[in-house]
């Protein structure tokens, strides 16, 4: 099983996070039509619901809770131009920016 990558984000920050599906799309000879971002576990990060997809890269604005620390597992499910779906996962670890 592949290890799920984890990225730190300071409490209270809002960031645009991108997931690149270029290699997957190239392998299948397709392109990304749309993407859905969701929280699978944890509540330390909110998704703004402003998904943008361009050139096989999908971007979403994420907001780290101002008073919570810990991990949230994010799932990004891309729908390809041939209707198949591909998912990628990562964790956002909300950390205290002072420590």
Biopython code that builds the backbone (N, CA, C, O; Angstrom):
import numpy as np
from Bio.PDB.StructureBuilder import StructureBuilder

atoms = [
    (1, "UNK", "N", (0.843, -1.182, 0.000)),
    (1, "UNK", "CA", (0.000, 0.000, 0.000)),
    (1, "UNK", "C", (0.888, 1.245, 0.000)),
    (1, "UNK", "O", (1.849, 1.330, 0.764)),
    (2, "UNK", "N", (0.563, 2.195, -0.851)),
    (2, "UNK", "CA", (1.333, 3.428, -0.955)),
    (2, "UNK", "C", (1.117, 4.297, 0.276)),
    (2, "UNK", "O", (0.025, 4.345, 0.843)),
    (3, "UNK", "N", (2.157, 4.965, 0.663)),
    (3, "UNK", "CA", (2.073, 5.882, 1.797)),
    (3, "UNK", "C", (1.355, 7.164, 1.358)),
    (3, "UNK", "O", (1.623, 7.700, 0.283)),
    (4, "UNK", "N", (0.454, 7.636, 2.196)),
    (4, "UNK", "CA", (-0.296, 8.859, 1.891)),
    (4, "UNK", "C", (0.551, 10.062, 2.302)),
    (4, "UNK", "O", (0.959, 10.156, 3.459)),
    (5, "UNK", "N", (0.824, 10.986, 1.374)),
    (5, "UNK", "CA", (1.638, 12.153, 1.724)),
    (5, "UNK", "C", (0.915, 13.082, 2.702)),
    (5, "UNK", "O", (-0.310, 13.206, 2.680)),
    (6, "UNK", "N", (1.702, 13.725, 3.555)),
    (6, "UNK", "CA", (1.173, 14.670, 4.545)),
    (6, "UNK", "C", (1.893, 16.004, 4.393)),
    (6, "UNK", "O", (3.115, 16.052, 4.254)),
    (7, "UNK", "N", (1.116, 17.089, 4.421)),
    (7, "UNK", "CA", (1.665, 18.436, 4.293)),
    (7, "UNK", "C", (1.184, 19.279, 5.465)),
    (7, "UNK", "O", (0.017, 19.206, 5.851)),
    (8, "UNK", "N", (2.081, 20.077, 6.030)),
    (8, "UNK", "CA", (1.726, 20.963, 7.139)),
    (8, "UNK", "C", (1.104, 22.252, 6.615)),
    (8, "UNK", "O", (1.488, 22.767, 5.565)),
    (9, "UNK", "N", (0.137, 22.759, 7.370)),
    (9, "UNK", "CA", (-0.485, 24.054, 7.092)),
    (9, "UNK", "C", (-0.719, 24.732, 8.446)),
    (9, "UNK", "O", (-1.282, 24.112, 9.347)),
    (10, "UNK", "N", (-0.299, 25.990, 8.608)),
    (10, "UNK", "CA", (-0.477, 26.682, 9.887)),
    (10, "UNK", "C", (-1.948, 26.956, 10.208)),
    (10, "UNK", "O", (-2.766, 27.153, 9.310)),
    (11, "UNK", "N", (-2.265, 26.965, 11.493)),
    (11, "UNK", "CA", (-3.621, 27.295, 11.939)),
    (11, "UNK", "C", (-4.042, 28.636, 11.351)),
    (11, "UNK", "O", (-3.258, 29.583, 11.297)),
    (12, "UNK", "N", (-5.294, 28.694, 10.911)),
    (12, "UNK", "CA", (-5.860, 29.957, 10.431)),
    (12, "UNK", "C", (-5.510, 30.320, 8.998)),
    (12, "UNK", "O", (-6.037, 31.301, 8.473)),
    (13, "UNK", "N", (-4.635, 29.556, 8.346)),
    (13, "UNK", "CA", (-4.250, 29.873, 6.970)),
    (13, "UNK", "C", (-5.296, 29.411, 5.961)),
    (13, "UNK", "O", (-5.993, 28.418, 6.171)),
    (14, "UNK", "N", (-5.387, 30.149, 4.871)),
    (14, "UNK", "CA", (-6.170, 29.739, 3.704)),
    (14, "UNK", "C", (-5.187, 29.597, 2.556)),
    (14, "UNK", "O", (-4.411, 30.511, 2.278)),
    (15, "UNK", "N", (-5.222, 28.443, 1.888)),
    (15, "UNK", "CA", (-4.279, 28.196, 0.797)),
    (15, "UNK", "C", (-4.973, 27.524, -0.372)),
    (15, "UNK", "O", (-5.922, 26.758, -0.204)),
    (16, "UNK", "N", (-4.477, 27.829, -1.555)),
    (16, "UNK", "CA", (-4.898, 27.095, -2.743)),
    (16, "UNK", "C", (-3.993, 25.878, -2.855)),
    (16, "UNK", "O", (-2.769, 26.006, -2.891)),
    (17, "UNK", "N", (-4.594, 24.708, -2.910)),
    (17, "UNK", "CA", (-3.864, 23.449, -3.006)),
    (17, "UNK", "C", (-4.198, 22.820, -4.356)),
    (17, "UNK", "O", (-5.360, 22.770, -4.757)),
    (18, "UNK", "N", (-3.172, 22.342, -5.048)),
    (18, "UNK", "CA", (-3.363, 21.743, -6.366)),
    (18, "UNK", "C", (-2.956, 20.279, -6.370)),
    (18, "UNK", "O", (-2.017, 19.876, -5.683)),
    (19, "UNK", "N", (-3.679, 19.490, -7.157)),
    (19, "UNK", "CA", (-3.361, 18.085, -7.373)),
    (19, "UNK", "C", (-3.240, 17.882, -8.876)),
    (19, "UNK", "O", (-4.139, 18.234, -9.639)),
    (20, "UNK", "N", (-2.121, 17.311, -9.286)),
    (20, "UNK", "CA", (-1.804, 17.145, -10.702)),
    (20, "UNK", "C", (-2.103, 15.714, -11.156)),
    (20, "UNK", "O", (-1.534, 14.753, -10.638)),
    (21, "UNK", "N", (-2.990, 15.592, -12.114)),
    (21, "UNK", "CA", (-3.347, 14.297, -12.693)),
    (21, "UNK", "C", (-2.744, 14.115, -14.090)),
    (21, "UNK", "O", (-3.185, 13.242, -14.837)),
    (22, "UNK", "N", (-1.753, 14.919, -14.449)),
    (22, "UNK", "CA", (-1.195, 14.891, -15.798)),
    (22, "UNK", "C", (-0.647, 13.523, -16.185)),
    (22, "UNK", "O", (-0.931, 13.037, -17.280)),
    (23, "UNK", "N", (0.137, 12.891, -15.304)),
    (23, "UNK", "CA", (0.733, 11.601, -15.681)),
    (23, "UNK", "C", (-0.341, 10.522, -15.846)),
    (23, "UNK", "O", (-0.251, 9.688, -16.747)),
    (24, "UNK", "N", (-1.352, 10.539, -14.980)),
    (24, "UNK", "CA", (-2.448, 9.563, -15.099)),
    (24, "UNK", "C", (-3.227, 9.792, -16.394)),
    (24, "UNK", "O", (-3.520, 8.846, -17.125)),
    (25, "UNK", "N", (-3.556, 11.041, -16.670)),
    (25, "UNK", "CA", (-4.291, 11.359, -17.892)),
    (25, "UNK", "C", (-3.490, 10.965, -19.124)),
    (25, "UNK", "O", (-4.046, 10.446, -20.092)),
    (26, "UNK", "N", (-2.199, 11.207, -19.089)),
    (26, "UNK", "CA", (-1.324, 10.847, -20.207)),
    (26, "UNK", "C", (-1.270, 9.334, -20.401)),
    (26, "UNK", "O", (-1.322, 8.843, -21.528)),
    (27, "UNK", "N", (-1.165, 8.601, -19.296)),
    (27, "UNK", "CA", (-1.133, 7.129, -19.370)),
    (27, "UNK", "C", (-2.388, 6.573, -20.036)),
    (27, "UNK", "O", (-2.313, 5.605, -20.792)),
    (28, "UNK", "N", (-3.536, 7.180, -19.759)),
    (28, "UNK", "CA", (-4.809, 6.705, -20.317)),
    (28, "UNK", "C", (-5.174, 7.375, -21.650)),
    (28, "UNK", "O", (-6.138, 6.982, -22.306)),
    (29, "UNK", "N", (-4.395, 8.384, -22.039)),
    (29, "UNK", "CA", (-4.699, 9.096, -23.272)),
    (29, "UNK", "C", (-5.968, 9.920, -23.201)),
    (29, "UNK", "O", (-6.691, 10.057, -24.188)),
    (30, "UNK", "N", (-6.235, 10.476, -22.008)),
    (30, "UNK", "CA", (-7.446, 11.265, -21.776)),
    (30, "UNK", "C", (-7.066, 12.565, -21.079)),
    (30, "UNK", "O", (-5.885, 12.858, -20.897)),
    (31, "UNK", "N", (-8.060, 13.330, -20.696)),
    (31, "UNK", "CA", (-7.841, 14.535, -19.898)),
    (31, "UNK", "C", (-8.844, 14.565, -18.751)),
    (31, "UNK", "O", (-9.836, 13.836, -18.758)),
    (32, "UNK", "N", (-8.573, 15.422, -17.762)),
    (32, "UNK", "CA", (-9.475, 15.559, -16.621)),
    (32, "UNK", "C", (-10.635, 16.473, -17.015)),
    (32, "UNK", "O", (-10.427, 17.595, -17.477)),
    (33, "UNK", "N", (-11.850, 15.979, -16.827)),
    (33, "UNK", "CA", (-13.052, 16.771, -17.132)),
    (33, "UNK", "C", (-13.519, 17.567, -15.926)),
    (33, "UNK", "O", (-13.934, 18.720, -16.049)),
    (34, "UNK", "N", (-13.446, 16.929, -14.740)),
    (34, "UNK", "CA", (-13.902, 17.584, -13.518)),
    (34, "UNK", "C", (-13.258, 16.894, -12.325)),
    (34, "UNK", "O", (-12.644, 15.835, -12.459)),
    (35, "UNK", "N", (-13.406, 17.509, -11.158)),
    (35, "UNK", "CA", (-12.853, 16.922, -9.938)),
    (35, "UNK", "C", (-13.745, 17.263, -8.753)),
    (35, "UNK", "O", (-14.374, 18.319, -8.703)),
    (36, "UNK", "N", (-13.778, 16.340, -7.807)),
    (36, "UNK", "CA", (-14.515, 16.534, -6.558)),
    (36, "UNK", "C", (-13.535, 16.368, -5.414)),
    (36, "UNK", "O", (-12.827, 15.363, -5.336)),
    (37, "UNK", "N", (-13.491, 17.351, -4.526)),
    (37, "UNK", "CA", (-12.654, 17.302, -3.332)),
    (37, "UNK", "C", (-13.551, 16.991, -2.139)),
    (37, "UNK", "O", (-14.660, 17.515, -2.036)),
    (38, "UNK", "N", (-13.065, 16.130, -1.234)),
    (38, "UNK", "CA", (-13.859, 15.822, -0.042)),
    (38, "UNK", "C", (-12.935, 15.520, 1.142)),
    (38, "UNK", "O", (-11.791, 15.093, 0.981)),
    (39, "UNK", "N", (-13.480, 15.760, 2.335)),
    (39, "UNK", "CA", (-12.786, 15.372, 3.575)),
    (39, "UNK", "C", (-13.218, 13.957, 3.891)),
    (39, "UNK", "O", (-14.412, 13.680, 4.002)),
    (40, "UNK", "N", (-12.263, 13.062, 4.038)),
    (40, "UNK", "CA", (-12.574, 11.673, 4.352)),
    (40, "UNK", "C", (-12.479, 11.413, 5.852)),
    (40, "UNK", "O", (-13.238, 10.606, 6.388)),
    (41, "UNK", "N", (-11.562, 12.082, 6.529)),
    (41, "UNK", "CA", (-11.382, 11.966, 7.980)),
    (41, "UNK", "C", (-10.892, 13.306, 8.507)),
    (41, "UNK", "O", (-10.173, 14.032, 7.819)),
    (42, "UNK", "N", (-11.286, 13.626, 9.730)),
    (42, "UNK", "CA", (-10.798, 14.841, 10.371)),
    (42, "UNK", "C", (-11.625, 16.059, 10.031)),
    (42, "UNK", "O", (-12.340, 16.091, 9.030)),
    (43, "UNK", "N", (-11.513, 17.064, 10.886)),
    (43, "UNK", "CA", (-12.289, 18.297, 10.706)),
    (43, "UNK", "C", (-11.440, 19.544, 10.921)),
    (43, "UNK", "O", (-11.982, 20.624, 11.154)),
    (44, "UNK", "N", (-10.111, 19.409, 10.847)),
    (44, "UNK", "CA", (-9.259, 20.574, 11.086)),
    (44, "UNK", "C", (-9.132, 21.472, 9.867)),
    (44, "UNK", "O", (-8.610, 22.581, 9.970)),
    (45, "UNK", "N", (-9.603, 21.008, 8.712)),
    (45, "UNK", "CA", (-9.524, 21.770, 7.467)),
    (45, "UNK", "C", (-10.908, 21.810, 6.824)),
    (45, "UNK", "O", (-11.629, 20.812, 6.817)),
    (46, "UNK", "N", (-11.270, 22.970, 6.286)),
    (46, "UNK", "CA", (-12.515, 23.114, 5.525)),
    (46, "UNK", "C", (-12.175, 23.315, 4.059)),
    (46, "UNK", "O", (-11.142, 23.894, 3.722)),
    (47, "UNK", "N", (-13.050, 22.834, 3.197)),
    (47, "UNK", "CA", (-12.902, 23.051, 1.767)),
    (47, "UNK", "C", (-13.853, 24.162, 1.356)),
    (47, "UNK", "O", (-15.032, 24.141, 1.710)),
    (48, "UNK", "N", (-13.340, 25.133, 0.608)),
    (48, "UNK", "CA", (-14.133, 26.312, 0.266)),
    (48, "UNK", "C", (-15.173, 26.032, -0.811)),
    (48, "UNK", "O", (-16.119, 26.805, -0.963)),
    (49, "UNK", "N", (-15.017, 24.942, -1.561)),
    (49, "UNK", "CA", (-15.981, 24.635, -2.621)),
    (49, "UNK", "C", (-15.730, 25.414, -3.892)),
    (49, "UNK", "O", (-16.635, 25.595, -4.707)),
    (50, "UNK", "N", (-14.500, 25.878, -4.064)),
    (50, "UNK", "CA", (-14.157, 26.670, -5.254)),
    (50, "UNK", "C", (-13.196, 25.901, -6.154)),
    (50, "UNK", "O", (-12.117, 26.395, -6.482)),
    (51, "UNK", "N", (-13.588, 24.692, -6.551)),
    (51, "UNK", "CA", (-12.727, 23.828, -7.352)),
    (51, "UNK", "C", (-12.557, 24.403, -8.759)),
    (51, "UNK", "O", (-13.522, 24.796, -9.415)),
    (52, "UNK", "N", (-11.296, 24.439, -9.198)),
    (52, "UNK", "CA", (-10.977, 24.836, -10.569)),
    (52, "UNK", "C", (-10.130, 23.728, -11.183)),
    (52, "UNK", "O", (-9.248, 23.180, -10.522)),
    (53, "UNK", "N", (-10.396, 23.397, -12.442)),
    (53, "UNK", "CA", (-9.640, 22.363, -13.127)),
    (53, "UNK", "C", (-9.192, 22.896, -14.481)),
    (53, "UNK", "O", (-9.997, 23.397, -15.266)),
    (54, "UNK", "N", (-7.875, 22.775, -14.742)),
    (54, "UNK", "CA", (-7.307, 23.235, -15.998)),
    (54, "UNK", "C", (-6.053, 22.437, -16.306)),
    (54, "UNK", "O", (-5.216, 22.236, -15.426)),
    (55, "UNK", "N", (-5.912, 21.983, -17.531)),
    (55, "UNK", "CA", (-4.713, 21.254, -17.977)),
    (55, "UNK", "C", (-4.373, 20.087, -17.064)),
    (55, "UNK", "O", (-3.209, 19.882, -16.721)),
    (56, "UNK", "N", (-5.383, 19.321, -16.671)),
    (56, "UNK", "CA", (-5.236, 18.120, -15.832)),
    (56, "UNK", "C", (-4.787, 18.399, -14.404)),
    (56, "UNK", "O", (-4.366, 17.483, -13.697)),
    (57, "UNK", "N", (-4.873, 19.659, -13.972)),
    (57, "UNK", "CA", (-4.555, 20.045, -12.600)),
    (57, "UNK", "C", (-5.816, 20.616, -11.972)),
    (57, "UNK", "O", (-6.475, 21.478, -12.553)),
    (58, "UNK", "N", (-6.145, 20.131, -10.781)),
    (58, "UNK", "CA", (-7.321, 20.639, -10.072)),
    (58, "UNK", "C", (-6.865, 21.372, -8.814)),
    (58, "UNK", "O", (-5.950, 20.926, -8.122)),
    (59, "UNK", "N", (-7.505, 22.492, -8.528)),
    (59, "UNK", "CA", (-7.113, 23.351, -7.415)),
    (59, "UNK", "C", (-8.336, 23.666, -6.564)),
    (59, "UNK", "O", (-9.429, 23.896, -7.082)),
    (60, "UNK", "N", (-8.134, 23.670, -5.257)),
    (60, "UNK", "CA", (-9.199, 23.992, -4.302)),
    (60, "UNK", "C", (-8.612, 24.881, -3.210)),
    (60, "UNK", "O", (-7.440, 24.752, -2.855)),
    (61, "UNK", "N", (-9.428, 25.774, -2.688)),
    (61, "UNK", "CA", (-9.032, 26.614, -1.570)),
    (61, "UNK", "C", (-9.359, 25.879, -0.271)),
    (61, "UNK", "O", (-10.500, 25.475, -0.050)),
    (62, "UNK", "N", (-8.349, 25.708, 0.588)),
    (62, "UNK", "CA", (-8.548, 25.037, 1.867)),
    (62, "UNK", "C", (-8.280, 26.011, 3.003)),
    (62, "UNK", "O", (-7.402, 26.868, 2.909)),
    (63, "UNK", "N", (-9.047, 25.869, 4.075)),
    (63, "UNK", "CA", (-8.944, 26.753, 5.229)),
    (63, "UNK", "C", (-8.621, 25.908, 6.455)),
    (63, "UNK", "O", (-9.375, 25.001, 6.810)),
    (64, "UNK", "N", (-7.499, 26.211, 7.098)),
    (64, "UNK", "CA", (-7.115, 25.511, 8.324)),
    (64, "UNK", "C", (-7.811, 26.161, 9.506)),
    (64, "UNK", "O", (-7.837, 27.387, 9.620)),
    (65, "UNK", "N", (-8.372, 25.351, 10.381)),
    (65, "UNK", "CA", (-9.046, 25.873, 11.566)),
    (65, "UNK", "C", (-8.115, 26.727, 12.418)),
    (65, "UNK", "O", (-6.937, 26.406, 12.577)),
    (66, "UNK", "N", (-8.646, 27.806, 12.961)),
    (66, "UNK", "CA", (-7.827, 28.717, 13.751)),
    (66, "UNK", "C", (-7.547, 28.197, 15.157)),
    (66, "UNK", "O", (-6.571, 28.611, 15.783)),
    (67, "UNK", "N", (-8.383, 27.300, 15.659)),
    (67, "UNK", "CA", (-8.215, 26.856, 17.046)),
    (67, "UNK", "C", (-8.007, 25.350, 17.172)),
    (67, "UNK", "O", (-7.998, 24.820, 18.283)),
    (68, "UNK", "N", (-7.841, 24.660, 16.055)),
    (68, "UNK", "CA", (-7.661, 23.205, 16.101)),
    (68, "UNK", "C", (-6.337, 22.815, 15.475)),
    (68, "UNK", "O", (-5.846, 23.481, 14.564)),
    (69, "UNK", "N", (-5.769, 21.735, 15.968)),
    (69, "UNK", "CA", (-4.569, 21.152, 15.373)),
    (69, "UNK", "C", (-4.867, 19.697, 15.055)),
    (69, "UNK", "O", (-5.736, 19.085, 15.677)),
    (70, "UNK", "N", (-4.142, 19.141, 14.083)),
    (70, "UNK", "CA", (-4.298, 17.739, 13.737)),
    (70, "UNK", "C", (-4.475, 17.544, 12.249)),
    (70, "UNK", "O", (-4.405, 18.491, 11.465)),
    (71, "UNK", "N", (-4.708, 16.290, 11.872)),
    (71, "UNK", "CA", (-4.753, 15.902, 10.453)),
    (71, "UNK", "C", (-6.169, 15.770, 9.920)),
    (71, "UNK", "O", (-7.102, 15.391, 10.628)),
    (72, "UNK", "N", (-6.288, 16.098, 8.638)),
    (72, "UNK", "CA", (-7.500, 15.841, 7.874)),
    (72, "UNK", "C", (-7.081, 15.120, 6.602)),
    (72, "UNK", "O", (-6.167, 15.555, 5.902)),
    (73, "UNK", "N", (-7.758, 14.013, 6.309)),
    (73, "UNK", "CA", (-7.498, 13.259, 5.091)),
    (73, "UNK", "C", (-8.385, 13.809, 3.979)),
    (73, "UNK", "O", (-9.606, 13.886, 4.117)),
    (74, "UNK", "N", (-7.746, 14.189, 2.876)),
    (74, "UNK", "CA", (-8.446, 14.761, 1.729)),
    (74, "UNK", "C", (-8.421, 13.757, 0.577)),
    (74, "UNK", "O", (-7.392, 13.144, 0.291)),
    (75, "UNK", "N", (-9.576, 13.600, -0.080)),
    (75, "UNK", "CA", (-9.686, 12.771, -1.283)),
    (75, "UNK", "C", (-10.022, 13.689, -2.449)),
    (75, "UNK", "O", (-10.916, 14.530, -2.356)),
    (76, "UNK", "N", (-9.292, 13.518, -3.549)),
    (76, "UNK", "CA", (-9.588, 14.255, -4.773)),
    (76, "UNK", "C", (-9.906, 13.215, -5.846)),
    (76, "UNK", "O", (-9.051, 12.419, -6.234)),
    (77, "UNK", "N", (-11.138, 13.241, -6.310)),
    (77, "UNK", "CA", (-11.571, 12.283, -7.328)),
    (77, "UNK", "C", (-11.756, 13.017, -8.651)),
    (77, "UNK", "O", (-12.616, 13.889, -8.783)),
    (78, "UNK", "N", (-10.932, 12.647, -9.625)),
    (78, "UNK", "CA", (-11.008, 13.258, -10.955)),
    (78, "UNK", "C", (-11.812, 12.363, -11.882)),
    (78, "UNK", "O", (-11.632, 11.145, -11.897)),
    (79, "UNK", "N", (-12.691, 12.969, -12.647)),
    (79, "UNK", "CA", (-13.403, 12.263, -13.698)),
    (79, "UNK", "C", (-12.711, 12.600, -15.013)),
    (79, "UNK", "O", (-12.562, 13.765, -15.380)),
    (80, "UNK", "N", (-12.293, 11.550, -15.710)),
    (80, "UNK", "CA", (-11.580, 11.726, -16.964)),
    (80, "UNK", "C", (-12.563, 11.910, -18.119)),
    (80, "UNK", "O", (-13.762, 11.671, -17.970)),
    (81, "UNK", "N", (-12.045, 12.336, -19.262)),
    (81, "UNK", "CA", (-12.897, 12.604, -20.422)),
    (81, "UNK", "C", (-13.586, 11.350, -20.961)),
    (81, "UNK", "O", (-14.553, 11.454, -21.716)),
    (82, "UNK", "N", (-13.096, 10.163, -20.581)),
    (82, "UNK", "CA", (-13.763, 8.923, -20.997)),
    (82, "UNK", "C", (-14.673, 8.373, -19.898)),
    (82, "UNK", "O", (-15.130, 7.233, -19.984)),
    (83, "UNK", "N", (-14.937, 9.173, -18.872)),
    (83, "UNK", "CA", (-15.858, 8.883, -17.758)),
    (83, "UNK", "C", (-15.284, 8.002, -16.658)),
    (83, "UNK", "O", (-15.974, 7.763, -15.666)),
    (84, "UNK", "N", (-14.052, 7.504, -16.783)),
    (84, "UNK", "CA", (-13.482, 6.761, -15.659)),
    (84, "UNK", "C", (-13.030, 7.743, -14.580)),
    (84, "UNK", "O", (-12.757, 8.909, -14.865)),
    (85, "UNK", "N", (-12.954, 7.263, -13.346)),
    (85, "UNK", "CA", (-12.556, 8.118, -12.234)),
    (85, "UNK", "C", (-11.242, 7.617, -11.637)),
    (85, "UNK", "O", (-10.962, 6.419, -11.609)),
    (86, "UNK", "N", (-10.454, 8.568, -11.164)),
    (86, "UNK", "CA", (-9.171, 8.294, -10.528)),
    (86, "UNK", "C", (-9.120, 9.139, -9.262)),
    (86, "UNK", "O", (-9.442, 10.327, -9.288)),
    (87, "UNK", "N", (-8.712, 8.521, -8.146)),
    (87, "UNK", "CA", (-8.652, 9.248, -6.868)),
    (87, "UNK", "C", (-7.221, 9.359, -6.365)),
    (87, "UNK", "O", (-6.408, 8.452, -6.544)),
    (88, "UNK", "N", (-6.934, 10.484, -5.736)),
    (88, "UNK", "CA", (-5.670, 10.691, -5.028)),
    (88, "UNK", "C", (-6.014, 11.168, -3.625)),
    (88, "UNK", "O", (-7.009, 11.860, -3.412)),
    (89, "UNK", "N", (-5.163, 10.780, -2.667)),
    (89, "UNK", "CA", (-5.369, 11.132, -1.266)),
    (89, "UNK", "C", (-4.137, 11.837, -0.721)),
    (89, "UNK", "O", (-3.013, 11.571, -1.147)),
    (90, "UNK", "N", (-4.365, 12.743, 0.230)),
    (90, "UNK", "CA", (-3.265, 13.347, 0.983)),
    (90, "UNK", "C", (-3.822, 13.852, 2.306)),
    (90, "UNK", "O", (-5.031, 14.019, 2.466)),
    (91, "UNK", "N", (-2.922, 14.091, 3.246)),
    (91, "UNK", "CA", (-3.313, 14.632, 4.556)),
    (91, "UNK", "C", (-2.796, 16.053, 4.694)),
    (91, "UNK", "O", (-1.689, 16.377, 4.263)),
    (92, "UNK", "N", (-3.620, 16.891, 5.305)),
    (92, "UNK", "CA", (-3.181, 18.225, 5.708)),
    (92, "UNK", "C", (-3.116, 18.234, 7.224)),
    (92, "UNK", "O", (-4.110, 17.981, 7.904)),
    (93, "UNK", "N", (-1.935, 18.527, 7.743)),
    (93, "UNK", "CA", (-1.703, 18.551, 9.183)),
    (93, "UNK", "C", (-1.692, 20.006, 9.643)),
    (93, "UNK", "O", (-0.764, 20.751, 9.331)),
    (94, "UNK", "N", (-2.717, 20.406, 10.379)),
    (94, "UNK", "CA", (-2.800, 21.770, 10.884)),
    (94, "UNK", "C", (-1.899, 21.893, 12.110)),
    (94, "UNK", "O", (-2.058, 21.166, 13.091)),
    (95, "UNK", "N", (-0.950, 22.829, 12.034)),
    (95, "UNK", "CA", (0.049, 22.990, 13.102)),
    (95, "UNK", "C", (-0.022, 24.397, 13.694)),
    (95, "UNK", "O", (-0.487, 25.336, 13.048)),
    (96, "UNK", "N", (0.445, 24.521, 14.926)),
    (96, "UNK", "CA", (0.548, 25.813, 15.601)),
    (96, "UNK", "C", (1.727, 26.565, 14.989)),
    (96, "UNK", "O", (2.857, 26.081, 15.053)),
    (97, "UNK", "N", (1.487, 27.749, 14.392)),
    (97, "UNK", "CA", (2.584, 28.462, 13.729)),
    (97, "UNK", "C", (3.606, 29.056, 14.708)),
    (97, "UNK", "O", (4.694, 29.460, 14.296)),
    (98, "UNK", "N", (3.265, 29.109, 15.979)),
    (98, "UNK", "CA", (4.158, 29.701, 16.978)),
    (98, "UNK", "C", (5.214, 28.721, 17.458)),
    (98, "UNK", "O", (6.334, 29.123, 17.773)),
    (99, "UNK", "N", (4.868, 27.430, 17.520)),
    (99, "UNK", "CA", (5.792, 26.420, 18.055)),
    (99, "UNK", "C", (6.831, 26.011, 17.057)),
    (99, "UNK", "O", (7.679, 25.171, 17.357)),
]
sb = StructureBuilder()
sb.init_structure("model")
sb.init_model(0)
sb.init_chain("A")
sb.init_seg("    ")
for serial, (resi, resn, name, xyz) in enumerate(atoms, 1):
    if name == "N":
        sb.init_residue(resn, " ", resi, " ")
    sb.init_atom(name, np.array(xyz, "f"), 0.0, 1.0, " ", f" {name:<3s}", serial, name[0])
structure = sb.get_structure()
